[in-house]
Amino acid sequence: MTPTLNVVQTLNVVQLSAVPDPHATPAAPVGARERNRLARHRAYLRAALSLVFAEGLDALTMQRLAQEVGAAVGSVYTYFPSKGALVAEVQREAIERLATSAALLGADVDRALDGADDAALLAPVVAFGRFWLTAAQVYPEEMQLLLLLLSDVTESVPPEEAGRVVPAAMRLLGLAEARLAAAARTGALDGTQPADRRTIALAAALTGCVQLRVVQRWDDELLDPTATGRHVLDALLRGWGAAAGPLATAHEVVDDLEATAPLARPIPEGTES
């Protein structure tokens, strides 16, 4: 049997990378046939994402997807040669949408910090952490898919398809890694641990907090994912050397941004990267 990998396993062997060059040359315009193909491709992905969100990963089959969009099963296979390829592409697009939204927030933070003093140097890290906690409200389907696949014991993405997903995951996590590394270089955090290790710890801890929404109905205040997540975020940053004053200032910067626009920005379909 061919071994399979999920994203968590793949992260163990791929180094985190920075965000791709935003000044890359735009793609050439496409013709009507290609636009139709892309529209059908997106329709399949949209239906697959909704199906996974509503019924879970096991419900996503090629036959069921064909039923959902009113197409022949053979048509689905012309776009996705296997369920593994389909799952990988759905996951890639979902993570790309999250990464694009996080990058937009990062750019806003940079503008807000232009000319600011050193007390605000933690703001980019705090902004990413709080983005992670609020993304489930703006992107419930995408975050649910990410959580499902990170905990997928059946490892639905085979090795030959993992290459589709890894760059998207690296782009998303690379945003946090770059901010954590910068904070350590400026002295806002200590340099006792590499930024990639801290990135994985941050993402894992905040993902656990997001999962509290499943049981929040038992105690709305105690099990509030956002409040718990902010406590965990601050605890991690304090453990990595952040001082109380700069940490509070960073939250104030993010509070000001959140007062004008959601931290997780909606991204129009087809503009993820």
N, C-alpha and C positions, 0 to 999 in steps of 0.2 A: 504494500500500500504506500502511495506517495505521501510523505510527511507534509503537514501543513503548518502555516505560521499565522498567528494573528498579529495585530499591530504592536501589542505589548512585547511580544517576543522579538519582533523585528527591530524595535527601538533599542534592544540590547546590543545590536551589531551595527547600527548605523549612527554615525556621529551627528549631533544636532548641527544644523546649518542656519545661516542667516537668511533674511528675507531676500527673494530674488530681486534683481535690478528693476526698479520701477520705471526706468527710462528705456526699457527694451523697445525695439521697433514694433509698432502695432502690426497685427496681421492684415494681409491684403483683404479687400472686400470679397465676399463670396457671392456666387450666383444663386438664382432662385432654387435650383435643385438642392444645392448644399444647405440653403436656409431651411428648406423643408425637411431635409434629413436631420439637421440639428434640432429642429422643433420637435420632431418625433422622438429623437433621442432624449430630449429634456422631458417630454411627456412620459416616457417610460420611467425615467429616474424619479420624476415627481410622484408617479403612482406607486413606485416601489417604496419610496421614503414614507409615504402616507400609510402604506400597508404594514410596514415594519413598525411604525409608531403605534398603529391601532391594534395590531394582532401579534407582534413579535417577529423575530427573524425566521422562525420555522415556517411561518405562513407564507413567506416569500418564495414562490416557485415560478418557473417559467410559464407554466400553464395558468396559474392564478394571475400573474401579471398580464398575460394576454387577455384574460377575461376582464380585468379591470379597465383596460384601455380599448376593449372591443376590437382586438386584432387577432390574427392567426398566430399560433405558437411559433410557426416558422419565421414569421416576421420578427419576433423577439430575438430569435437566434441569429438573425442577420446583424443585429446590433451588439449582442452579447453572446459569445459562443458557449458560455456555461453559467451556471448559477454563481460560481466563484467570481467570474468576471463581472457579473451584474452587481454582486455585493460589493466588490472592490470599487466599482465605479460610483455606486451610490454613496459609499463611504467617502471616497475622494472628493466628490462634489460637496458633500455636507461639511467636511472639514475645511475645504477651500473657502466656503462661504463664511465660516467662523473666523478663519484666518484673515480674510479681507476685512471683515468687520473690526477685528482686533487691531489691524494695521491702521485703519482709519482713526480709531481712538488714539493710538500711539502718536499719530501725526498731530492730532489736536492737543495732546499733552505737551508735545515738543513746542508747539506754538505758544501754549500757555506759560511755558517755562522760559521762553525767550527773555533774557534779562533778569530772571529770578535769581535769588541768592542760593547758596549751597544748601540751605535748610530744606529746599524742595526737591533735592536730587532723588529721593525715593519715590516721587510721584509716578514715574513710568512703571515701576514694579507694582506699586499699589493699584494703579489703574488696570494693569493686566489681571491681577488677582481678582479685583472686583468685577471686571468684565467676565471672567470665568463663572463667577457666581450668578451674574444676571443674565447670561446668554440663554439659559434655559427658559426664560420668560419670553424672549424675542424669537428664539430658535428652538422651540420645544421638540420638534421632530428631529432636527439635526443633533441636538444634544442627547436625545434619547437613543438615537442610532449610535452615536459615539460611545455612550455608556454601555449599550448592549454589546457592541463589538469588542470593547475593551474587556468585557467579562465573558466573552464567548468561549465556552469550554469545548465547543465542537470545532473551533478554528475554521470558520467558513471560508476564509480567504486563502487559497493555495499559494505556495511560494512563487509560482510564475506570475501571479496577479498582484502580489504584495508590492511590487515595484510601482504600481499605479498609486498606491495609497501612501507609501512612505514619504515622498516629497511633500505632499500636502500636510502630513503630520509634522514633518520637520519644519515646514514653514510656520505652522502655528506655534509649536514649541520653541522654535528659533526666535520668535518675537520676545518671549520671556527670557530666554538664555541671554540674548543681547542686552536686555535691560538689567538683568542681574549682574552680568559681567561689568557693565558700565558703572553700576552702583559700587561694586567692589573696587574698581579702578579709582574712583573719586573718594573712597573712604567712607561712603555712606553705609556700606556693609563691610565686614571683614573679609579677608581673602583666604580663609582657612579651608574652604571647600571649592572645588571647581563649579563653574556656573551650570554646566550640564547636569551635574548631580542635583544641584539645587532646583533646577527646572523640573526634573522628574519628581522630586519630593513635593514641590509646590503643586504641580498638576495632580498628583495622586491624592494629596491631602484635600484639595479643594473639590476634586471630583467626589470624594467621599462625603463632603458636606452637601453637595448638590443632591446626592442620593437620599438625604434626609427628607426630601419632599414626599417620599413614599410613605413615611410614617408620621409626618407632621400633624396629621389629624388627631393623633393620640395626645399631643400637647403642643399647641400652636406656638406658644412662646418658647418653651425649652428646646423644641426640635426645629426651630426656624432655620432653614438652610443659610439664609443670607447673614443673619446675626452670628450664627456659629462659624460660618466661613470667614467673616471678618475677624473674629476672635482667633481662629487658627492662622489666618494670614499674618496678623500682628505678632502672634507667638513665634511663628517661623522667622519673621524678619528680626524680631528682637533677639532670637537665638543666634541669628547670623550677624549680630553686631549693630543693628539699627538702634539709634538713640530715641528716647521717647519723644523729644521735641520735634526733630525732623520727621518722625513717623506721623505725628499729629498734623504737621504742616502738609505732608503729602496727601493725607486724607482730605484736608481742606481744599487743596487744589482739585482733587477728583470730585469732591462735593460740588464745587463751582461748575465744573464741566457737566456733571449729571443734572444740575439745575437747568441747563439750557438744552440738553439733548440726551437721549438714552446712551448709556455706556456701550451697549451692544446695538450697533446701527443696522437697520434692515438693509440688505443688499439685494438689488434687483436680480432676478433670475438671469443666468447667463453672463454675469459680470463678476464672477467670483475671483478670478485671478488678475 
